[in-house]
Amino acid sequence: MIRRYSPPDMAGLFSDESRLAMWLEVELLAVEALAEIGAVPAADATAVRQRAPKVDAAFVADVEDRERVTDHDVAAFVDVVQARVGGPEASWIHYGLTSSDVVDTALCAILVRAAELLVDSASELVVALRARAKELIDVPVAGRTHGMQAEPTTFGVKFALWALQVDRDRSRLRSARRAVGVGKLSGAVGTYSNVDPAVEAFVCRALGLEPVPATQVIARDRHAEYLYACASVGATIELIATEIRLLARSEVGEVEEPFERGQKGSSAMPHKRNPVLSERLCGLARLLRAYATAGLEDVALWQERDISHSSVERVALPDASLLACYLLRKATALVSGLLVHPDRARANISDVVFSQSVLLALVGAGMSRDEAYRIVQRDARAASATGRPFRDVLAADSEVPLEVSALDTMFDLGRVLRHRHGFLEALDLIESGGGADADGLPAGARVPSGGGAISGEKTASAAWDTGATGATGATGGTSGTGGTRGTPR
């Protein structure tokens, strides 16, 4: 992965130095395990550990030089390590092992650490989304299906749903961490023909891994699960970024990406404030998604193993880890600093979004559903075509047997959004740990309850009735353009 999209802490895990250092640790632990069971003199194991080389750029270069001769990276590595350790004790390096004992176990140890970074980054995004959900729960916005206005929702509901989905991604990442948190030192076809199972147990225990039955390699469904979890993160962030792009369009204008002092949106058009970060996240999600397919295609290896997966994983596993980490952290900054324009969002809501409420009122008054549907459909179309308020068209229609008070109820924004706080209840389950573990149902895996209705709450009702939308919160503030935004991270 190019440096532009490589968070340094994640990139460090997949550097050549890190990879070879983990190989070396597996080799050293294996020698110590052999000493533990009496197969190697204890003094020899101590000497090997003491004389073990430092894995730095020079060591990496030596291994690469040797590989030009061996055409085998692990064999080259073993040769260089034995030469650096020196003496007869060096012969115990790689004793009874096959390359995949070292490579697969070391790779899994690295992936566990990578998964931990991803879980932490996902948690930061959940926190940011939850904060914006609470800040914006009372800020109405048109809900849209098929790109067309449907019924009202709120910005807080959008952010709450995103938070719940990222929490599910976090659970998948935790599950993937367990899936790859394994090791094997069981020899050429996994039968422990030349190595005692106690060696595997010793090494895995020291690395915090679980020993598992295997062929020559650890089964690749585990790595595929990890790659899917990363791809799922990308899909969720693409969902969020796509919505931001749609709401940021000039003719909609309900949100804006953070725009810093000195930033330029276009080299040619000074007025431009393009949603470039959201677009970048969408693009990278496409790349990340492709690695999940590569991981699945690595599962079906020939018999006890072939090496077709190796070249794929050298690219896919580091790149997917880096991209998922980058996406999570950039998405956190994006949603935290997103500028929301409540007045524009409120003004954009067409009154035809109350058509279902009118339909149900007519059915409740005794009209057949089809007849009611045709009347409401006709009047909504007339309102849209003429620019007249939908409510006025209905009131003037002799076929609509509804009193003025009934129409007032149908067009009450507070009524249709009275259950919005149920989405925050689902977020509270995350806060209490209800969604922390993938072994159980994810937090929010239920229909939000009807709690938090605003009927009887005079202040809230007045805000809805007048169209006021001054929603601010602990993380929000009022911008110079009439919007609210969170504190950028």
N, C-alpha and C positions, 0 to 999 in steps of 0.2 A: 504494500500500500504506500502511495506517495506520502510524503511528510505532511502535506496540507491537511490530510484527513486522519492523522495518526496522533492521538493523545499520547504524550510521552510516557505516562505510567503504564499504559497498555502496551505501547510499542516496546518498552523495555523488557516485557515478559517474553517477547518473540524475537529478540535480538539473537544473533549467533552466539554471543557470549552467554546469554541466559540459557539457550538450548544446550550448549555443550557443558555448561556448569551443572545443569540438571542431569545430563548423561553421566558426568563424572561422579555426582553424588550417588546415583544408582549403583555405579560400579564399586565405589568405596563401601557403601552399605552392604553390598553383596559379599565383599571380602570379609567384612566384620561379622556378617551372618555366618559365613563359613567357619570363622574362628569360634563363634558362639556355640556351634554344634560340634566343634572339635575336628573339623575337616582341614583347617588351616591353623598353623601355630599362631597363638595370640600375638607374639612379638612381631610376626610378619604383618599381621593386619595393622598393628600400631605403626609400623614403619611405612606401610603403604599410605596410611592416612597422613602421617607427618610429612612425607615427601611428595604428596600429591601436588600437581602443578597448579599455579594460579591461572584461571581462565580469563585471559585478556585478549586484546587485539593480536598480540604476537602469537599467542597459543592458537587462536583461530586461523591465523595465516599459516602456521605450521601444519595444521590439519588439512587445510585446503591444498597446500603443496604436496602433502603425502597422498591425498586423494587423487591427484593427477597420475600417480603411479598405481594405486590400488584400484581405482575406479569404483570404490566402495567407501562411503563416508564413515560408517561405523568401524570398519577395519582400519581405516586411516586414523581415526580417533584413538582406537586401542593401541595402535603402533606408537603414536605420539605420547600417549599417557605412559605406556610401559617404558619408553625411552626416558621420559622425564623422571619417573620414579626410580628407575635403575635398580641394579642388583637382582639377585634371584627372587626377591619378594615381588618384583613386578610381574612375575609369571602368573600370580594369582588374579590379576586383573582379567575380567571377562571369563573366569573359570566356570565351565559348565553352562554358560549362557549363550543365547543366540541374539542376533541384533535386535529383534523386536522386543525381547525382554527389557532391553535398555531403552530403546526408542519409544515404545508404546507406554511404558510406565512413566518415563520422564514427560512425555507429551501430556498424559492425563494429569500429572501433577501441575503442569503449567496451565492447562485448561481450567482446573479448579480455581486457580488464582485469578485467571481471566474472568471466570464466571462470578467470582466475588466482586470484582470491580464493576461488572455489569449490574449485579443486584444492587450495589450501592448507588450506582448512577440512576437506575430505575426508581429507587426509593426517593431520590432527590426530585425526580420528575413528578412522582406521585404527590409529594409535599407541595410542589409548586402548583400543580393542577388543583389540588384540594383547596389551597388558599384562594385561587382565583374563583373557584366554584362558590365558595362562601361569600366572597366579595360581590359577586355578580348574580347571585341567585334571584334577586328581585328586578333584574334589568331585562325587560322583554325584548324579544327579537322574533322575526318571522321564522317559523319552522318551514323548511322547504323539502319537498319530495319531487323527484324527477326534475330538479332545478326550478320548480315553480312553488309559489307560496302555498302552504297547506294549512297549518294552524299555528297559533302562537306558541312559542316556548321561551326560555330565557337563556342568556349567556351562561348563567350558573349551571343550568342543566347540561349544556354542552360540555363544560369543563368537568362536571361531575362524572359524566359518562366516559370521558377520556381518562379520568383518573382511575375509574374502575377497570378499564381495559388495560391500562399500564400495570395496574396491580395484578391482573391475570398474567400479563407478560412476565412480571417479577416472579410469580409462582412457577411459570414455565422455566425461567432461568434457574430457579432453585432446584427444580426437578432435573434439569440438564446437568447442573453441578453435581448432583448425586449420581447421575448416570455415568459421567466421565470420571468420577472420583474413585477409580479402580486401578489396579495394577496386576501384572502377571510376570513371573519369572519361572516359567515352567518348561523352557526348552524349545526344541525345534518344531515339535507339533503339539506341544502343550501337555505331554505325558510325564513330565519330570524325569525323563530317562537318565539325565546326567546332572540333575540338581535336586536337592532335597526340598520338599515343600516348605520346610521351616525357613529356608532362605527367603522365599517369596513373602512369607508372613512377616519376617523380621524387617525386610526392606519396606514393604507396604505400611507397616505400623509406623515406621520412622517418618514416612512421607505423608502420613495421614490419609492413606488410600485403603480401599477394601480389596483384598485378594479375590480374584474371580477365576472360575474355570475358563479356559481359552484354547484355541488352536495355537499356531505360532503367533497369532496376533489377537489382540482384544477385538471382540466383535464390533463391527463398524456401525451397527444401529445406534450405539451409544453416541458416537460422534455426529451421526445424522440428527439425533435428537438435539444435540447442542446447536447445530447449525440451524435447525428449524426454530429453536427458541430465539436465536439471533434474528432470523428472517421475520419472525412474528413481531419482534420489536420494531423492525423497519416498517412493516405493514401498518402498525398502529401509528407510528409517527408520520407516515405518509397520509394516513387518514386525517390526522390533526392538521398537517401542513396544507393539505388540499382544501380543507374547510377555510383555513385562514386566507388562502389565495382567492377563493370564491368570494368571501366577505370583503376582501380588500379591493375588489375591482372598482374602477372609478364610478361606475353607475350604481354601485351598491354602497361603498364607503362606510361600512359599519365597523371595520377594524383597520389598523395599520401596524406593520412591523415596527419595532423600535428603529429610530433613525438618529444616528449620533451626529454630534457637531463635526462638521468637516466631511461628512459622508456625501457621496455623489451617487445619484440613482441612474444616471446616464451620462455618457461622454458627450452626447449631442443635445439632449433636452433637459435643461436645468430643473424643470418642474417635476420630473419623474421621481416617485418614491416606490420603486418596484418591490414586490415581496420576494426578494432574491434569496433570503435564507430559507423560506418555505419551499421555493423551487429547488434549491440545492438539496434539501432533505428528501424531497420527492424523487429526485434523480438518483441519489445514493441508495434509496430504498430499493430501487429496481436492481441495482448491482448486488445488494445484499441478498435479495430474494433468490438470485441465481445460485448462490452457494448452497442453498438448501437442496436444490436438485442435484448438484454435484455430490453432496453428502449421501443422499439416498442411492445414487448410482455406485457409490463405493461399498455398499453393504454386501453385494453379491460378488465375493472374491472366489477364485478357483480353489476348491478343496480346502486344504489346511491353511493356505494363503497364497496370494500372488502379490505383486508389488504395484499393481495398477492404481491403488489408492494413494500411494505415497506422494506422487507428483501433485495430485489434486490437493492433498491436505497441506502440503508445504505452502500453497497459495491460499486455499479456501479458509482454513482455520484461523491463521493470523489475520487475514483481511476481514473476515466476518466479525471477528472479535473487535478489531479496530473500528470498523464501520458502525457496529452496534453501539459501541462506547461513544463515538463521536456524535452519532445521531441522538442518543439519549441526552448528552450534555448540551448540545446545541438546541434541542427541543426545550429543555428546561429554561435556557436563557430566553428563548422565543416566547414561550407562554408567560413567563414572569414579567417580561417587558412589553407584552402586547398592548397596544393602545386600542381601547374600545370606545366607540362613539355612541352613547346611549340615545341621544336625541335623534341622530340620523337613523338608528335602528328602529326607534319608535315611529318615526315619520314614514319609514318604508313599509310598515305593516299595513296592508290593504284590508279594508273592512270586509271583503268577501271571505276572509279566513274564518268568519263565524257561520259559514253556510251550513255546516253540519249541525250546529246548535239550533239554527232555524228549522232545518229539516226535522230534527227530533221533536221540536216544539209542535210542529204541524202534525206529525204522526201522533203525538200525545193528545192533540186536540180532536183526533178522530179521523184524520185524513189517511188514505192509503199511502204506503211508502212511495210507490211509483208516482202517484199524482203529486205528492209533496215534493219529491225529487225534481220533477219536471218544472214545477213552479219556481223553486229555489234556483235551479239551474238557469232558467230563463231570466229571472230578475238579476242574478249575479252577472250574467253576460251583459245585460242592459246597463248595469252600473259600470262595468268595466269599459264598455263601448262609449258611453256618454260622459263619463267622469262624475256622474251623480253619486252621492253616498249610497251604498247598498241599503242601509237602513231606511233612507228616504224612499227608495224605489219600492221596498217591501211595504212601507206604511201606506203608500199610494195605491197598492195593488188590492183590488177588491176581492181577489181570490185568497188573500192571506188573512185568515180570521184570528189575528193576534192583537191583543191590546198593547197600548204604548208601553205599559209597565213590563209586559212580557218581552217585547223587543229590547227594552233596556236591559233585562236580565240576559237575553241571548248575546248582546253585544258587550257584556261586562268582561273586560280582560282579566280582572281579578278572579272571576268565577272559573274561567277555563284554565287558569294557572294555579288554582287553589291548592293543588297537591304537590307543588314544586319542591317543598322542603323535604318530601320523602326521599329525594335524591341525596340530600345531605345526610339523612339517616343511614343510607348505604355507605357513605363515606365514613361515618362514625365507626362502622364495623371495621374498616381498615385501621383507623386510629387505635382501636382496642385490640388489634391483632387478629381480628376475625378472618382476614384474607392473607395472612402471612405465609401460609404453608400450602404447597400444591397438593398435599395429601388429602386435603378436605375440599369442600366447595369453596370457590373463590368468594371473597367479600362482594356483596352486591348482587349475588346470583339469586335474585328474587325480584318480584314486582314491588316498587316503592309503595309504602303504605299511604293512606290518605291523611296522615298527620300534617300539621303545619298549615291548615287552611287559613286564609286571611279574613274570612267572614267574621265581622264583629271587631276587627282590629282597625280602629278608626283611622289611624295615621297611614297604615298601609293602603286601606281602601281609598283614601283621598288621593294618594299618590297614583294609584291605578286610574282613578276616574279622571284625573286632570292630565294624565299622560306624563307626569313627572317621572324622571328616571335617574335621579341623583344617587346612584348606587356607589358608595365608597366603602372601603373596609380597612382593616389594619394594614393590609399590604397595598392599598390603593391610594391614589391621589388624583386630583383634577388636573388635566393637562391644559395647555394653552389653547387647545382647539375643542374644548368641551367634551373630552373623552376621559376615561379612567384607565389607569395602567398600574401594573404591579411594579415592584422593585426589581430591576434587572439583576440577574445573577451571572 
